[in-house]
Amino acid sequence: MKKLLFSLLLFFAATAVKSQDSLVYSIIKEAILEDSLACEETRFNQDGIMMPVRGIIQTFTHRSFNDLPGPFRESGSATRWGDYGLALSPLAATWIMKACGVKSRSTTRRLMTSNAMAAGLTIGISQLLKSTVSETRPDGSNNNSFPSMHASLAFMGATILSREYGHISPWITIGGYTAATGTQMLRIGHNAHWMNDIAMGAGIGVVSTQLAYFLTDKILGDKGVRRMPVSPSELAQLQAWDYRPSGFRLISGTETNGRSLDDIASFAEPEAGFDPTDVKLRSSASITAGFEAEWYLTDNVFISAIGRYTLAQAKLEIPRFDTTAWGEQIHIYHGNISAGGTLPLIRGIRIGARSMWGVRYNEGITFCRVTDDMQVGEPLLNIKSQLRPEGGIGIIIDMLQSHNQAVGFTVDYLHTFGTSFLPNRFVINSSWKAMF
């Protein structure tokens, strides 16, 4: 398994380096007359490369957590149809808009070709890894956990929707990736997957779709690519790459650090007869998602409001007791106000820094004993709910995609004051931004 995952890591890293030079569809001479995204519609886009890399890294770093005693309760079928409905909604939206006559960047023939290859690659790679890795699901229902097929299909559909209709409005792109991120949350919430499963699934969906569009270009050339004209004012903005990027962004990524807590007395309440002296609270890296409204006061200085939800899996490590506790989930909510500044780094790329202040709320958790017949036994330990102030710093990188949208990522460090429950958190997010 390790050799397979290491080979995949090398493949994705090599692809990221190579794609910058050899996989870009070059029609620079038409860029003056047409939307820059439409001009590069058939290029291999490396935006999604970090997703499978994140999944591979989490697979190695989460092994000790995944193998700890502490099963998770089954929350319905691992293939529940509601999850598939949300996962397939971005792809369904693409074809509904097509059927209603909304012009996409690809003609029907080209769209069918790229979609068929994207689905084949996504399903094929996911199924190959499922049968090769054979990872047991958190709820123990089967050994098809790694990677998440739901996440693969969701991010495949979101990438297709963005490529075909993102030129109409960046809100279409944000909507597609919101549905895909929601699918990841559902799969973790239903105890059907580990964190590395959904990260790898997302990466497979995005990279497979990008590769499918590149292969479609090799097969069909520029046949069936529709050019989308822009207004003179938008054209001038694109040519100058001069913009004040106030906007609204979807953020989705990982919140981690401090995943093993030895001293839990300050935030936990043991039940009668249970001594938590040597008990450890272990958690996975978290999936986190939210929205940020960003307003630029000048060309370089901004303020923003951030709302974010974080979900992680947790287990109790109980070395001195002849007992096992059911795995539970950690739910954390962040509300922050941010201020900072950005500067153009090179054409179309801004980099900046920010400070954040606000509050964090974590829900209470009760860990219960696993009985001999795998039922929920008596409570062992209660984690208190807490509302605490927090502050932090971070960096932002935005890459202009068109006159009204950008993609990028944020890296933040947050400290929660007055608690020893996961006080220090690093947050790494991808972002999709609609600019006003």
DAKA-V504822 format. One record per run of one state. SS is the DSSP state (~ for helix, > for strand, _ for the rest). FROM is the first residue (numbers start at 1). LEN is the number of residues. If there is no record, write none. Layout:
BEGIN
ss = [SS,SS]
from = [FROM,FROM]
len = [LEN,LEN]
END
This chain:
BEGIN
ss = [_,~,_,~,_,~,_,~,_,~,_,~,_,>,_,~,_,~,_,~,_,~,_,>,_,~,_,>,_,>,_,>,_,>,_,>,_,>,_,>,_,>,_,>,_,>,_,>,_,>,_,>,_,>,_]
from = [1,2,23,28,31,36,40,46,62,63,67,81,100,106,107,108,134,149,166,170,190,195,221,225,226,232,241,247,257,260,262,268,271,280,284,286,297,301,318,325,326,328,347,349,363,365,371,376,384,386,403,405,417,424,436]
len = [1,21,5,3,5,4,6,16,1,4,14,19,6,1,1,26,15,17,4,20,5,26,4,1,6,9,6,10,3,2,6,3,9,4,2,11,4,17,7,1,2,19,2,14,2,6,5,8,2,17,2,12,7,12,1]
END
